[in-house]
C-alpha cells in the first residue's frame, strides 16, 4: 500500500499552498506597526466598557499571537489591543470569522484617564445589521487613524451562544484593505466554484450510472457548499444583512444536514452494507443524529446539542478513515483515492475540532482547513468514482468483447455442428434412398413375379376350362351328378383366377404404379362390381345395398383402385368374422351432404378401442388379431387409395360385435 507517499504528502502540500500561504500573506503584520494584545474572560457577561477601563492592563492576559479560541461557551470575552505606528497611517482593525454573534469594538487614542465617552463604538456581529462603514462584510473591521508616537487602544467585546467563540485580530493598512478583501473573496469564490463544478460532475456520473453513491456524494458536496455559505460569512452578507438569529439557524441546520448527507455517502462509497454491517448501522445512526440535530438547529437550540455533534463528527470521520485505509488497494486506484479522501477529511475534522473545543490555541485560519479538506475529499472521491466508472466501462467493453468472441465461437461451433449434421443427414438420406430403391426393386420384382404367375397359371387354367366345357358337352342331360361336379370345378377355376387378379392388383398398387387414373364413373357400378368380385373371391355372402340417390351419383375415381379398396374391406370382414355365425358382409352406399358414403359392415370380432386411432397405419393390427394370418397392410392400402381420391376413411368398432369402415368421397357434380 503506497497511499501515504503517493497521495497524502502531495495533498498536504496543497493544504499549505491553499490555506497557509494566503493566510500568511493576508495576516502578515505591516512593517513599522506594533500590536499588543491581551484578553479577559467575563463569565457573567455583565462587564461593560467602563468596567473594562477600570481594570489595570495587567488584568488582561497577554497573547503573543492574536488568535483567540474559546470553544463553545456562554462567557463573554474582552480583548484589549494597543496599536502604535512609527508614522501617521490609516489602518483597519480586522476581526474574523464573521459568524460570532455579538462584537463591540471601542476605539480611542491611548492616554491617561480615558472614560467610556472617549471611545468610538462600532457594533457588529451576525446578530446585528452589517455596519454601513463599508469595511464589514466577510470580515468585521474598524478604522484606526494612527499618529506617529501616539498609540491607539481598542477594547473588543465578543460573545456567542449558538456558535464557537473564536476570532483573529489583525491590523491591516487601509490602502491594502481592497487587496485583503480581494484575496479573501478569491479564496471563498474559488472554493464555491470548485465545489459547484464537483456537484455537477457527480450528478453527471449519477446520470450515467444510477447508483446511490453518486447522488449521495453530490448531496454531501452540496450541503458542504450550503454550510460554508454560512460559516464563511456569505449567507450573512447576502441573506441576513439585518442580523438576528437567522444566520445561526442557517449555519447550524446546514451543518447537521451535512453530517447526515456525509454519513449516508460514506456508508455507500465505502460499501459498508456489503463489507461491514455493523459499521453500516453506525453510519445510518449518524445520519439519524444529523437529522435530529437539524431539528435542534431549527429550534435555535444548537448549543445544547453541540457536544453530541462534536462526538458524532469526529467518530464518523475516524471510522470512515480507518475503514477506507483498511480496504485501500482492494479495488485498485479507486480504493486508494478513496482512502486518501477520508484521511484528508479526518485531518480537517480533527484540526477544526481541536480548535473549536479550545483544546489548543490554534490559529483561526485552522477553521478553513475543514473547508479545504471537504473540497479535496470531494475531488478525490469524484476521481475515485470516476476511476470506478471508467473501470466499469472498461469491464463492460471487455465483457462485450468476450461475449462477441463467445458468440463467434458458438457460431463457428454451430456451423461445425450443422456441417456435421448435414453430412450425417446426407448419409442417412443416401441410406434411405438406397433402402427405398431396394424396396422399389423388391416391389417391382414382386409385381413381375405376380404377373409371371398370373400368366403362367392362366394358360393351363384356360386349357382346363376348355376340357371341362368339352366334357360337359359330352355328358348326357340326365347325368346331374357329374354336371354338378363340373360346375364346382368351373367355380374353383374362377375363384383361382380372381385370387390371382386381386393379388396382382394389390402388388401393383403397393409398388411404383400407385398412380390413379381418375374418370367420371357411376359409384353404383364400382360398388356392385366389388361385391361380385368379393363373392367370387371369398365364396361367401356379400350384400350390396345402394340407395336410389346413390344409384344416380357419380364420382371421379379409378375403378380398379377403388374396387380393390372395397374388396380389402370385404376380405377383412370375412377374415375376422366369427366362424359360427357367418353373417353376410354388408356394403351400403348412400349420398349425404355432397359426399358419397360407402360403408362396409361385418359382424366379426371387432377392433379394440385402444387400437382404433392407429388402425390405418402400415403393419398395425388389432391386439385381438394376433393369431389370425395377415400383414396389417390391408387397411393401410385402403387409406392410401381413399386419400388419392380426395376422400376420408373412418372406422367404428365394438370389440366382439363387429366393425364398420366408412369411405367418404366427393360426389361428382356434372
N, C-alpha and C positions, 0 to 999 in steps of 0.2 A: 504494500500500500504506500503510494507516494503522494498522498494528498497534501501533507504539510509543506514540503519543499516546492511542490509544483503549483499549488493553488493558494494556500493560506498566506504564504510570505508575500507574493505579489499583491494580494488583497490588502495586507497591512500597509504596504507601500502606497496603495491607493487611498487608504484611510488617512495616512499622513499628508498626502498631496491634497486631498479634497477637504479635510477638516482642519488639521493643524496648520497647514501653510497659510490659507486665507485668514484663519483666526489670528495667527501671529502677526500678520500684516495689519489686520483691522484693529487689533487690540494693542499694537505697539505704542509705548509711551513716547510722546513727541519730545524732541531734544529741547533742553533748556526749561523744562517744566518738571517740578517736583510734586508728587502726590503722596499724602499721608492719610491712611485710613484706619478707623477703629470702629468697633461695634458694641452695642449694648442690647441685651435681651430684656424685653418687657413682658413678663408672664401675665401681668394684669391687664395689658393693653390700655392702661389709663394714663400713661406718661404723655404729656403734651410737650410742645416746643419749649415753653417756659421751664418745665421741669427738666428737660434735657439740658437747657442752658445753665440751669442751677448746679449741674453736676460738673465736677472738675474733669478736665480731659483725661486724666488717668483712670476715670471710671470706664472709659471705652477701651476695650481690649484691642491692642494694636494688631493689624493684619497686614503682613508684608505684601501678599498678593490680594488684590481687591476682588476676590471671588468669595461670595457668601452663600453657603448652602446649609439650610437648617431642617430639611426634610418636611414631612407632613406634620405641621404644628399649628396651634392656635395662638402661639405667642406672637407679639409684635416685636420688631427689631428696629433699633435706631442705629444708623450708620453716620459717623462723623468723617467728613472728607475736607482736608485742607489742601488747597492748590496754590502754588506760587510759581511765577514765571520770571525769567531774567530780563524780560522786556514786555512792553504792552502787547497783549494778544487777546483776540476774541476766541474763546474756547467754548466747548459744549460738554456738559456732564451727562454721559450716556449711561442708561441702565437697561439691561436686557437679561432674560427674555421678557416679553411684554404680557405674559399671562398672570402676573402677580395681581391679586385682587385690588389692593389699595397701595398707592405710592404718593407720599407727600414729600416734596423737595422744597427746602427752605435755604435760600442763598443770600449771603451778605458779606461785605468786606470784613476781614477779621480785625477786631480791635477790642480793647478792654471795655467792659460794661455793656456788652451787647444785650439788647432786650428783644422780645419776640416781635415787636413792631418794626424793628430794623431789617427784617428779612423779607425778601420777595418770595412769594409762595406759588408753587406750581403743583396743582392737584391732578394726578393721573392714575393709571392702573385700569385693568379691564372692567372694573365695576363702575368706572366713571367715563364720561364722554372724553373723546380724544381732545386734548387742549388745542386751541386754534393758533398755536405759536409757529406752526409749520415745521417743527422739529420732531414731533412724536408720530409714531406710526408702527412700523415693525419693531422699533425700539422706542423707549421713552427718554427724553433729553430735556435739559435745562441750560439756558445760555449763561456763560461766565465771562464777565468783562474784566480781564486780568490787567493790573497795572504793575509795572516793574517795581519790585520791592514791597508791594502790598499784597499779602496773601488774601485769598477768598476762602470762606468756610461755607460748607453745605451740610445741613442736617437732613438726612433722608430717613423717613419712617416707612417701613414696608410691613404689610400684614396680609395673610391669606388664610382661607378656610377650606376651599374646595380644590386647592392645587398645592404642590410643594412650594415651600418658601425658599426661593433662591434668586440671586441677582448678581450681576457683574457690574462694577462701577468702573467706567472708563472716562478718560479726559481726551477729547478729540479736538483738534483745531477746527474752527468754524469753516475755514476755507476748504478743508478736506472732507467736510461732512457729506457733500453730494457724492464724492467718490466712495466714502464709507458706506453710504446707503446703497450706492450702485452695486458695490461688491456683494452686500447682503442680498439685494434684490436679484442679482445674477445667480447667486448660490441657491436662493429659495426657488426662483423661477426655473433654474436648471433641474433642480430636484423634482419639482412638479411636472415639468415637461418630460423628463425621462420616465417618471412613474406612469404618466398618461400613455406614453408610447408602449410601455410594457403591458399595460392593461389591454390596449388594442391588439398587441401581438398575442397575448394569452387568449383573447376572445377569438382571434383568427384560428389559433390552434384548436380551440373547442369547436369551431365551425367544421373543421375537417376531421376531428376525432372527438366524438361526443362522449368523453369520459369525465367523471366528476372532478378529477384533479385539476383539469384546465379551468373550468368555470370557478372552482373554489379558490384557485390561485389568483384568478382575476378579481374575485370578490375581496380576497385578503389584500391585494395591492391597492384596490380602490379604497378600502377602508383605511389603509395607511395614508393615502392621499387626503381623505376626509379628516382624519385625526390630526395630521400635521398642518392642515388648514387652520386648525385651532391653536395648536401649540407653537407654531411659528409666527403667530400674530396676524395671519392673512384674514381669518374669519373676523377678528376684531376690527381690522382696518376696513373690510368690505361689507360686513354684515351687521356688526354690533358697535357702530361708532358712538352710540349714545350710552354705552356701558350697561351695567346691570349684571345679573347672574346668568344671562343667556349664553354668554361665551363659555362660562364654566360648565353649564349643562351640555352645550355642544361638544366641548372637549372631552368631558368625562364619558358621555354616552358613546361618542365615536371610538374612544379608546376601548371601551368594553366590547363594542361590536367588532373592533379589530381583533380582540382576543378570541371571540367566537369564530370569526372567519379564519384566523390563523390556525386555531386548533383543528378545525374541520379540514382545512387544506393540508396540514401536516399529517393528519390521520390517513388521508388518501394518497398523498405524494409519497409517504413512507411505506405504503401498502400494509398498514398495521392490521387491517381486517384479515389479511391472509397470513401475515408473519407473526403477529403478537396480539392475540385477542384481548389480553388484559391491558396492554398499552392503548389499544383502540378504545376500550371503555373509559380509560383515564382521560383521553383526549376528548371523547364525547362529553364527559363530565366537565372538562374545562370549557367546552363550548356552551354548556348549560350555565356555568358560573358567569361567563361573559354576558349571556342574556339577562341573568338576574342582576348583574352589575349595571347593565344598561337601564334596567328599571330603577335602580337606586339613583343613577345619574339623572334620569328624567325627573325624579322626585327631589333633586337637589341635595341628596344625602351621600354624596361621593366620599366625603371624609370618613364616614363610619365604615364604609366597605373597602376603603383603600388597603388596609393590611391584607385582606384576602386577595386583592388584586395583585399586590406585590408578590405574594407567595405563589399564586397560580401562574403568573407570568414567568417567574424565574424557574419554577418547577417544570412547566411545559417546555420552556426553552432548553433546559438542561436535558430532559428526557429525549427531546427531538434530536439534539446534537449527539447524544450518546448513541441513540438508535441509528442515526444517519452514518456516524463513523463506524459503528459495528457492522453495518451492512454495506459499507463502501467497497467497491470492486466486485460486488456480486453480479452486477449487470453492466460492467464496463465503465466507460467515461460518464455515463448518465448518473450512476450512483456516486461517483467521486465528486462530480459537480454538486450533487445534492448534499453530500456530507460537508463540502466547503461552505455551501449556503447556510446550513444550520449552525455550523461553527461560528461563522461571521455574525449571524444573528445573536447567538449566545453571547459573544463578546460585547456587542452593542447593548443587549439587555442587561448584562452584568454590570457594565460601566454605568449605565443610567440608574440602575437600582442602587448601586453603591453611592452614587452622587445624591440621588433624591431622598435616600434614607439617612443622609449625613453620616454615614459610617466613616467616610474620609472626606476631607475638604478638597474636593477636586475642582478644577477649573470649570466654569459654566459652559464652555464650549463642549464639554463632555456630553452635555444634553443632546448635542447634534449627532453624536456617534450612533445613536439608535436610528435616527433618520437615514443616515448613510448606510448603516447595516441593513435596514429594511430594503433600501434601494438595491444594494449589492446582492442581498438574498434573492430579491425578485429577479434580478438579472441572471444570477446563477441558476435559479430554479427554472426560469424560462429557457435558459440554454440547455439545462438538463432535460426538460420536457421536449425541447426541440431535438436534442440528440436521440431521445427515446422515440419520438415521432419519426425521425429520419431512419432510425434502426428498424422501426416497424414497417416503414415504406420499403426499405431495402429487403427486409424479410419477405414482404409481400411480393416484391419483384422476384426474389429467389423462389418463393413458393409458386408464383405464376410460371417461372421458367421451368421449375421441376415438374409442375403439372403439365406444361406443354410437352416436356420431354417424355413424361409418363404417358401422355396421350399419344404421342408419336410412337412410342414403344408399343403401346397397346394396339395402335392401328397396324403397325408392322406385324405384331403377333397375330392380330385378327386376320390380316391379309394372308399370313402364312397358313393359319388355320383354314381360311377359305380355300386357298390353293390346295391344301392337303385334302380337305373335304371334297373339293371339286374333283381331284384325282380319284378319291375313293368313290364318289358318285359316278364318275365316268367308268371306273372299273365295274361298279355294281350294275350300271346301265348296260355295259357290254355283256356282263354275265347274264342279265335279264334278257337282253336281246338274243344272246346265244340260246338261253333256255326257251325263249319264245319260238325262235326258229326251229329248235329241236322239236318243240310241241307241235308246231305247224307241220313240220315234216312228218311227225308221227300221225297227226290227223289226216294229212294227205295220203299217207300210206294206208291208214285205216279206211279212208274213203275208197281208195283204189282197190283195197282188199275186198270191201263190201261190193264194189262194182264187179270185180272178178268173180266173187262168189255168186252174185246175182246172175251174172251172165252164164257162168258155168252150170248153175242149177236150172236156169230157165230152159236150156236146150233139152236135157233129159226129162225135165218135168213136162215139157211140151210133147215130147215123144210118148211119155207115159200117158198123158191126157189123150193123145190120139189113139193109142192102143186101147185105152179104156172105152173110148167112144166106139171104136170098131167092135170091141167085144159086146158092148151094149146093143149094137145093131144086129149082132148075130144071135142074141138070146130071144127066145120066144116071149110073147107078151105075158103069158101066164107064169113065167119064171120070176115071180115077185121077189123071192129071197135074194137071188143073185143080183137083180137090178138094184135092190136096196144096198147091197154091199158095194156095187159100183158107184152109187151116189155118195156113200161115205168116203170112198177113195177120192172122188172128184172134190168133195169139201176139204179133205185133208190137203190135197194139192193146192186148192185155192187159198187155204189158210197159210200154207208154207210160202206161197208166192207173196201173200200180203205181209207176212213177217219180214221177208227179205226186203220188200219195198219200203216198209216203215223204218226198218233199221238203216237202210241206205239213205233215206231222207234225213234221219236223225244225224247220221255221220256227216252228211253234207252241211247241215245247219251248225254243227259244232266245229266245223273246220273253217277254212278261209272263204267258203261260199256263202257265208251268212250275210247275204245282201238281198233284202226283199225287193221283189218287183211288184209294185202296188198298182192295182187296177180297180175300177169300179165294179163291184160284184154284189149280187143279192146275198145277204147274210144267211138266208134260209137254205140256199143250196150248199153253202160251206158246212152248216151245222148238220144237215141231213146226210151229206157225204161222209162227214166224220163219224156220225152214228153208224152208218152202214159199214164203214171200214172197221169201226170198233167191234161191231158184232162179228164180222168175218175174222178179225184178228184174235179176239178173245173167246169166240164161240160161247158168248153169254148174252144175257138180256141187256140191251142198251136202248133206252126210250128217249126219243127226241120230241120235245113239246115246243112248238113255235107259235106264238100268238099271231092273230091276224095282222096286227100292226107291224110286227117284226117280219112277217112274210112279205111285206112290201118294202122293207128297209134295205138300203144298200150301204156298203162300206167300201173304203179304199183299203184293199188287202191283197196279200199274196196268198192265194187259196191253199197251195200246198203247205206253206209255212204255218198259217193259222190253223189248218186242219191237223197238222202234226201236234200243235199245242193242245188242241181239244182232245185228240187221241191220247196224249200223255196223261191228261187229267182223268180220262175214262180208264186208262190202263192202271193208274194209281188207285182209283176207286175199286177196281176189280181185285188188284193185288192185296189191298188192305181190308177187303170185305171179310165179315165173319163167315167162316166156311159153312156153318149150319143154316144161315138164313138165306144166302144167295139172293138177296133182293136186287132188283134191276138198278142199273146206273141211270140217273135222270139228267138229260141235257135240256135245260129250259132257256128259251131265248125270248126276250121282250125288248121293248123300247121305252126309255124313261129319260125325260129332260134332254132330248137331243143325243142321248147315248144309247148304243146297242149293248144290252146286258146279256151275257152268256154265263149261265150258272151250271156247274157240274156237281151233282149231289150224290153221295153214296151213303150207305148205312153201315160203314165199316168200323174199325177200331178207334178212329178219331186221332187227333193230334193233341198232345199235352199243351196246356195253356202257356207254359214257360217256353215252349219251342216255337210258338206261332210267330213272334217277331222276326225270327231268322230262318223261317222255313223255306224262303225263296233264294237263300244264299247257296252257292255251289257246295256240294258234298254234305249239306246239312240234312239230317233226318230226325224224325221224332224219337224220343227216348224209348218209346214202346215198339219201335220198328227194327230193333237191333237184330232180331232173329229172322227177319224176312229179307230175301235176296234183293239187292238193289245198290245203286251207286250214289244216290242222292242228287243226281243231275237232272232229273225229270222236271221238277218244279222250277229249278234254275233256268232251264231251257224255255219253259213257259213264260217266265218273267222277261227273258230277253226278247222273245217273239212279240209279246204284248207291247214292250217298250218301243220296239222297232216300228210298230203300227200306231204309236202315239196314244196308247191306251194305258189302263191301270189294271192291276190284278190284286185281289184281296182274298184272304182265306178266313173262314169261320169254322170252328170245330168244337165239338164236345167229346171229350175222351170217353170211348165206349159206346157212343151213339152215332157218330158219323161226321162227315166233313163236307162243306160246300165251298168250292173255289169259284170266284166270280171274276169274269173278264169284262171290262168296260171299254168300248171302242167308240170314237166319234162317228155318228151316223153321217153318211154322205148325202149332202143336200144338192140335188141337181136343179 
